[in-house]
Amino acid sequence: MINDKAKNIAEYISVVVSEFAQKFSMSNAAAYKYLRKYSGIDFLLRQYDVEHTFSIDDAIEDLCEICKRKGGNLSL
């Protein structure tokens, strides 16, 4: 059984990936793949306790910056 925090993290990441996909006109699968490749998902997992207190738009901005540092090319 998944504990409440793990469930909250999974739901948060799902929402952020979906919003990221929409922002960049890509599928959820493509957004997830991009965020995995450029450490965005790892960032969300490590920083969940703080990051989930910000808006989704702030999370997307943070992801763009993190991914750019790791070689990604998407920006707002």
Buried (B, 14 or more C-beta within 10 A) or exposed (E): EEEEEEEEBEEBBEEBBBBBBEBBEBEBEBBBBBBEEBBBBEBBEEBBEEBBEEEBEEBBBBBBBBBEEEEBEBEE
